Amino acid sequence: MRKLIFLFAIFFTLTFSAYSQISFKGTADRAVVVNQQFRVNYTLTTDGDAGKDIRMPETKGLDILFGPTLSGKSSSTTIVNGNVSSQVFTTYTYVLIAKEEGTFTIPSATIKVGNSEYKSNEITVKVLPADQATQANSQNSRSQGQDAAQSSGSSGLDASDVFAKMSVSKSSVYENEGFLVTVKIYTAVNCSGFDNIKFPEFEGFVVQEVDLPDNRQWALENYNGRNYRSVVLKQAILYPQHSGKITIASGKYEANLQIRSQQRGRSFFDDFFDTYQNVKKTLTTSPITIDVKPLPAGKPASFTGAVGDYKMTSSISSTEVNADDAVTIKISITGTGNIKLIKNPEIVFPADIDVFDPKVDVSSKVSTSGVTGSKTVEYYAVPRYAGNFTIPQAQFSYFDLKTGTYKTFSTEEYQLNVKPSAKGSNNNAPTVVNSANKEDIRILGQDIRHIKTGAISFQKKDFLFGSLRYWLAYTIPAILFILFFIYFRQQVKQNADIALMRTKKANKVASQRLKSAGKYLKEDKAESFYDEILKAVWGYLSDKLNIPVSSLTKGNVEIELTKYGAKEDLISQFIAILDTAEFARFAPSQGHGAMDELYLSTVNAINKMENTVKK
């Protein structure tokens, strides 16, 4: 009984400690503008206990206007293996204003939960200068008025409002010296995304992509005296493969923008309700020329093009082995540079040692500072005879960018003592003496096979010609050829019937659309969900009824579905799906439950349609 109580107490303690973790985390925008207000949020996560006495320390250059205020509170409950746990999330908000430009670190805030005090993380905020363009516009907006609207064109966009920029970390490099290239978009208007992205080909370079997050975040950045929202589209480390002038071609990117409509006759209500229009603008980056310098003269014999900063080490599995036993020599090169292009350091093994193809393992990490990693080469060798062998050094050379000189590393020279084989297969074989003199004689045992003497006997073999196997070898392939010919003729005939193929693939295409709609449903993206449902239904009906989408209407859908043999309830279900989705696109106030119901109704309708016998 005592053991049972003891185990229960341990289980209760572990369970309680696992679900009673308390965290206190602060967040804020990474960049703000001087003399503009911004928020700092602190989120307290507990198992239900309330926090009290929150304190945020003062930071020179940042003034606290008001706070803390309780800006949000939510809770969640989870059940894992019968254990019920709940968490309460409480958010406190401060409003600050930056009085000076620069980078500021807000010290950890504190809060009390029960009798314990908890600290948050430090928060770093970069304060940018005021937007010069905004200041100029505010001073001249009254005097210029309608003239500014007319001069900016129908879209109201200026060349400096949104643009793409390609930049490089270095414009003068050596051959195989890596440098960073960045493609970034700057915009002062709302941008919802990009289409028809065409990055430069980077001809003449080996490219190592920098991994960027899928959900790339816009950041506030001051460029040429103006504050923009910027986002990085691509980053890569480039390694030039030859000397001379190499030009990185321009790229093209189509941006989807939302700009405020400018109308001449503005009413009283227009001052309260702005209207926007969607505009597509093609952005082009300017080409950049890189000056690639040739590597200096005096390259070592072991230099194969490695440029960067490297180290090399080596090891051997054993220096004493038996004949026919394997020995492994491992060479490891680590450092910064294009490590994937480094050639394997070669070891010249003695002639009486069998060597297999080396096992190569490359591990690298690409970041904005370059490519770092390691390359491991394992040589697998098997000595066949007993004796003493010398395994010479392997050399590796590279060009050091820091010193501008070539550096060479050498592995150790290993003395390998090979004993006779433990299996006894080489006990009678003579010992081999390893020598560098090619004229030395080596006795390898019985290396001559004697000619056999005596009577020679011949055996009569049955011939294949005329046998059953002979005729089957011709008959079976002929029959298979005829069957395959008939099958493929039918396939070609079916593929030629475009209407039939569209009808067969209708369900497959609709399933792909519904899969995308299900993804948007999980992400709670209502507008994208309803749009994908409409595309799925209209596209399915177009393929199934063999009518172009542009010619489909709700009226002729009812007629064509009736001709197809669909029942009235199925036709009404399709029309209801179209009505619900179209209405929700313009008034997306439906809840998540309504979206679930529409998704299930769409799947059910398409399944019923697939089971409907065509006329």
N, C-alpha and C positions, 0 to 999 in steps of 0.2 A: 504493500500500500504506500509506503514511504517513497519507493522508487517511482511509482505512478505519479504521486504528487510532485516529486522533484522534476520528472520529465515534463509534466504539464506546466510547471512554473517556467522551465526553460523555454518551452514552445511559446507560451504567452509573452515572455519577455522579448524573444526574437521577433514574434509577429508584431508586437507593439512598437518596437524600435524600428522595424522596417517600414511601418506605415505612419510614423509620427515624425518624420523628418521635416524640419522647418528650414525654409530658404527665404532670403531677402535680397532681391536683385533690382538694380537701378538701370534705366535705359534713357537715352536721349538721342536727338539727331546728331550725326557725326559732324555736321557743318551747319552753322547759322550765320546770319548777317548782322553786322554791328548795328546797335540801336533798334533791333527788332526783338520782339518777345519770342520765347521758346519754352517748351515744357520739358520737365524732368519727371519721369514716372518711376515710382518704387513699388514693386509687387511683392507682397508678403504671402507665402504659401504655408499653411498650417493644416492640422487635422481638425480644426474647429475653434481653437483658442484665438481670441481677438488680440490684436496688437495695440500697444499704447505708447505714448510719449515718444513719437517719432521725431528725430532731430536731424537736420541737414546742416553741415558746417558751412560757414561763409567762405567764399572764394573771391580773392581779389580780382577785380575786373568784371565780375558777374554779380549783379544785384538781384536779390530775391524780391519780387514784386508782391506776391502773396502765396500762401500755402502753409501747411499742407491741406489739401482738400480731398475728401473721399470721392474718387472719380469712378470707381467700379468695384463690384463685388460679385463673385460667382462661386459655384461649388461643383464638384464632380464626385461620383460614387462608382467604384469598381468592385467586382467580385472575382477573385482569383482562387480557384480550388476551395471554394466555400468560405474564404476569408473576405469579409466586407471591409472596405476602407473608403474613407471620404477625405477630400481635400477642399479647402476653402482658399480662394484667391482674392486678396484685397489689394486694390491699387490706390496709392496716394500720389497726388500731383502737386508739383511746385511750378510756378511761372516765374521765369527769370528773364533778364535783359542783359545783353552784353554791351559794355561801355567802351571796350578796347578791342583792337584786332590782335590776333595771335592764337596760340593753342593753350587751352586751360584744362587743368585736371581737377575735377570736383572730388574732394576726399570722400571716404566712406560715410554714409549716413547710418544712424543707429535706431533701433526700435526695441521695445521690451515686449516679451511674450511670457506671461507668467512671472517668474522670478529671474528669468534669463534675459540677457541683452544680446542682440544679433547685429552684425555689421553687414552692409551691402558692399558691392564691388565699387572701385573707383570708376569715374566716368570722364572720358576725354572728349572735349568739344573744341572744334576749330572754328574761330570767329573770322569771317571773311569781311573785306571792306565793303562799303555801300556800293550799290550798282550805279556807275556813272551814267549809263544810258537812262536809267529810271529817273535820276535826278534831272537830267537835261529835258526829258520828256515832260516831267511834272512842271518845270518852269515855263515851257513853251506850249503846253497843251491848249491853253485858252486862246493864244494868239494864232496858232496854226489851224486848229479845229478841223474843218472839212477838207482843207488843202492836204493835210497829212493823209487822210483816208483815201483821197483820189490819187495821190502820188504813189501810194504803196501797191496799187493794182487791185484787182478784184479779190485776190486772196488775202490781202493785207499783210503779206509776208515780205520781210526784208532778207537780204542775203546773210545778214549777221544774226537773224532770229534762230536759224537752225542750220547746222552744217556738220560735215564729217571731217575728221582729222586723223591722218596717219602720222605717227611719230616713231623715231628710232632712238635707242639709247646711245648709239655711236654712229657716226657717219664715216669714220676712217678706221679700218680694222685690218688685221692680217688674214691670210688664208686660213680657213677652219677656225677662226676666232668667232665665238658666238656673241650675238647682240640681240637686244629685245626690240620687237616691233609691236606697236599698239595701235589698234583702230578704235576710235572713240567717237561717239555722237554727242554734240552739244546742242541744246534746244532751250529756247526761252518761251515756247508754247507747249501745249499739251501734246504728247506723242503716245499713241496707243500701241505701236508696234512697227515691225518692219517686214517688207515683202521683197522678193526677187533680190536677195542678198548675193552679191558677187564679189568675193574677196580676190585680192591679187593672186596670181599664180606662183609668185616667188621663184621664178626661173633663175637657175644658177646657184640656188641655195638648197641645203638640206634643212628641213623644217622640223622642229620639235614643238608641238602644240602645248600651250599652258592650259591646264584644266580650269575652266570657269564654271561657276554654279549655273544650273539651269534657270533658276529664278533670279536673274541678275537685277540688282537694286540700283535705282537712280540715286546719284549723289549730287549735292550742291557744290559747285566749283566756280571760282572766279577766274575768268579768262579775258585778257586784254581789257581789264577794267569793268567787265560786265559779269554778272552772276548768271550761271546757266545750271540746268540740270544735265548731268552727263552720265553716260553709261558706256562701259567697255564692251565692244562686240567681239573682239578677237585679240589675243596676245600669243606670240610665238617667239621662240628663240631660233634665229637664222644663222647658218654656218655657210659662208661663201666657199665655193669649190674651186675657184680660180681667181687669179689676180686681175687687176684692171678696174674699169668703171662698170659696175653692175647696177642697173636701174630697176627698182621695184615699181611695177606698173600700178596704175590707179585702180581703185575698186568702186563699185556702184551699189547704192543702197536706197531702196524706196521706202520712205517714212510715211506713216499714216498719222496725219496731224489733225487736231481740232482747234480751229481759230474762231475768234469772236467775229460774227457777221457785222459789217459796217454798212448801215443804211442811212440814206440822206434824210429821210423824213422820220425822225424819232419822235415817238409819242411820250406821254407822261409815264406810261407803264414800262416803256423800254429801259428806263433808268433802273428799274427793279429786276427785270427779267431779261438777261442777256441771251441771245441766240447764237448758236455755233454751227459751223459747217465743217464737214470732213474734207480734207485736202490731202492729195498724194503729192509728195515732192521727192524727186530723185536727187540724192546727195552723192557727190563724187569726191574722192580723196585725191590729192595732188601726188604725182609720182615723186619718188625720192631716189637719188643716185648715191650709191655707196662706193667709196674709194677703198678698194681692196689691195693692200700692199703684199708683194711676194715675200715669202719667208727668207731670212738672210742665208747667205752661203755658209758652207761648212757643216752641212747636215751629217750626222753620224750614220754609219752603215745600218744601225738598227732603228733609224727613224722612219716611220711609216705614215706620218702626217698628223700625229697627235699634237694638239695645241691646248694649253690650259695649265692646270696645276695638279700633279698626280704624285702618288706614292705607290711603291711596289713591294710586296713581301712574298716569300715562298716557303714551302714546307714539304717534307717527304714522310710518307706513312711509316717507313722502317728502312734502316740501312743494312739490316741482316735478314735475308729471306732464303727460302729454299728454292731450288730450281723449279720452274713451272708454277711458282706462286706469284701473285700480282703485287706490284708496288705502285703507289699513287704519288705523283708529284703535283702539288697544287700551287698555282701562281695567282695572286690576287692584286689587282690594280684598282685603286680608289682615288677619287678626286673630283675636280670640276672641269667640265668640257664635254664634247660630244663622245661620251664613253662608248656608245653603241658602235661607232665607226673604228674603234681601236682594233688593230690586227693582233692576233694571238702571238705572244713571244714564243719563239721556236727553240726547242731543245733538241740538240743533235745527239741521239742515243747511240750507243755502240751497236755494231752490226748484229751481235748475237742476242739482242733483246728485241722481242716483238713489241711494237707500239701500236695502239689502237687510236682511232680518231678521238681527239680531246673532247671532253664534256665542257661546254661553255654555259655559264650562267651570268646574265646581265641584269642588274637591278639599278634603276635610275629614277630620279624625281625631277620633274620640270617645274621651275618656278620663275618668277620675274627676275630673279638674280642669276639665273642660268640653270644648267643641267648638272646635277651632282649624282654620284652613284658609285657602283663598283662593278668590276668584271672579273669573274673567277674562271680560270682555265685549269682543268684537271686532266693530266696525262696519265693514262693507264698503261703500264708496261709490264711485260712478263719475260723474265730471263729464262732461257732454255737450258743453259749449262752452268755448272758450278764454276766459280772463279771470282776474281776481284775486278770490279768495273768502276770506271770513273764517268760520272754523269756531269758533263760540262755545264758552265753557266749559261743562262738565257738572259738576253739584254733587251731593255725597253728604253727608248729615247722619246722625249717630247720637247716642244718649244715652250719655254716658260715665259708667259706674258709679263710677269712682274719684273723680271731681270732682262728680258729681251735676249736670252741665250738658250742654247740647247742643253738639256740635262739628261743624263743616262743613269739608269738603275740596272744592277746585275743581281741575279739570284745567287744562292750559294752553290759551290761545287760539291757534289755529294759523292762519297766513296761507298759503293754498294758491294757488300760481301755476300756472295751467293753460295750457299751450301748445296751438296747433292740433294736431290729430291727425296723427301721422306717416303714417297710411295715406292721407291726402289727402281723406278724406270730408268734412272740415269746413273745407277750405281756403277755400271760397267762402262759408262761413257767417259772418255778422257777429259781432263780439266782443260778449260779454255783460258788462255792467257790473253788479256786485252792489251792491244798494242796499237799505237798510232802509225807504225810503219806498215805500209801496204804490202811490202815484200815478205813480211813474216808469214811462216807457214802455220796453218791451224789444222790440227787433226780432229775431224768431226766424227770418228767412229766408222761404222760400216756404211759408207756413203755410196757404195757401188752395188747395184742389184745384179746378181749373177744370172746368166742365161740358163733356163731350165733344159734339162736333157732327158731323153727317154722317149717312149712311144707317144704318139699324138693320136688322140681319139676324137672322132667327129660324131655328133649327135644329129639325128634327123628331126627337123622341125616342121610342123604343119604349116601349110601356106594359107593365107587369109583369102586369096582370090577364089571366088566361087562358093564360099561358105555362107551360112546364114547371116553372120555378122557383117559380111561384105555387102549383102543386099540391104540389110537394115540400115547401114551407114548411109545409103543413098535414098532409101524410101522415107525414113523419118524426117530428115531435113526438108524433103520436097513437100510432105504433108504440112509441116509447120509453116513453111513459106506460104502455101495456099491459104491457110487459116489466118495468118497475120495480114496477108494481102486483102482478104475480104473484110477483116476488122478495120483496117486503116481506111479502106474505101468508104465504109460507113461513117467513120469519124470525119473524113474530109467532107462528105455530103452534109453531115450535121453542122459542121463549122461554117459551111457556105450559107446555111440558113441563119441569117443574122437575127431575125425575129425569134427563132427558136433558142438561139444561144443567149439572147438577152433575157428571155423568160426563165431559162435554167439558172442563170447567174443572178437573178433578181434577189433571191433570198440571201445569197452570200454577200452581195453589196449592201443590202439593208442591215445584215448582222454586223458588218463593220461599222456602219453609221451608228447603230444602237450601242455598240461597244464604246464609241466615243461619247455618246450621250450619257451612258452610265458613268463614265469617268467624270464628266462635268457635274453629274448628279451628286457624286461623292464629294466633289470639291465645292458644292453649293454655288456653282456659277449658273444662275438661272437663265440669263440671256443666251449664253452659249448652249445650254441644255435644250431650250425650246427651239433654237435655230437648227440644231442637229436633228431633233425629232422631225421637224418639217422637211429637212433634206432627205431623211430616211424614208418618210412616207411618200413624198412626191416622187422620189427616185424609184422606189419600189413599184409604185403604181405605173410609172412610165415604162419600166422594163417589163412588167407583167402584162400590161395591156398593149405594149408596142406602140405607144404614142409619145411623141417628144414632150418634155416637161413644159416647154413654152406653149404647147397647145392644150395642156390639161387645165381644166377648171372644175369646180365642185359640181357644176351641172352635168358636164359630159362624163365625169367620173362615175356618177350614179348610173348613167345610161350604159357605159361600157362595162361596169361591174355586173349589172343585170345581165348583159349579153354573155359575160364570162361564166355566169352561173352562180354568182354569189347571192346569199340570202339577204333579205331586207335588214335583219338585225346587224349583219356584218357591214353592210353599206352604211348604215346609220352610225356604226362604231367608227369607221374611217372618217366620216364627215365630222363627227364630234371631236375626234383627235385633231383634225386640221383646224377646226374653229377654236379649240382650247389653246393650241400652240400659237396660233396667229394672234389671238387676243392677249396672251401672256407676254408676247414680245414687246407690245406697246404699253402694257400695264402690268409689269412683272411683280405683282404684289401677292402672288400665290405663295403659300407656305411650302415647306419641304414635303409634307404629306401629299399635297396636290401633285407635286412633281413625281413622287413615287407612283402615285395612282396612274398618272398619264403614261409613265414608262411601262408599267405592267400592262396597261390597256393596249399600247402600241405593239408590244411583243405578242400579246394574245391575238390581236387582229391579224398580224402577219402570219402567225401559225395557222389560224383558221383559213386564211386565204390559200396557204400552201396545201391544205387538205381539201380544197374545193376542186371538183372535177371540171376541167375546161370544157366549154361547149363542144 
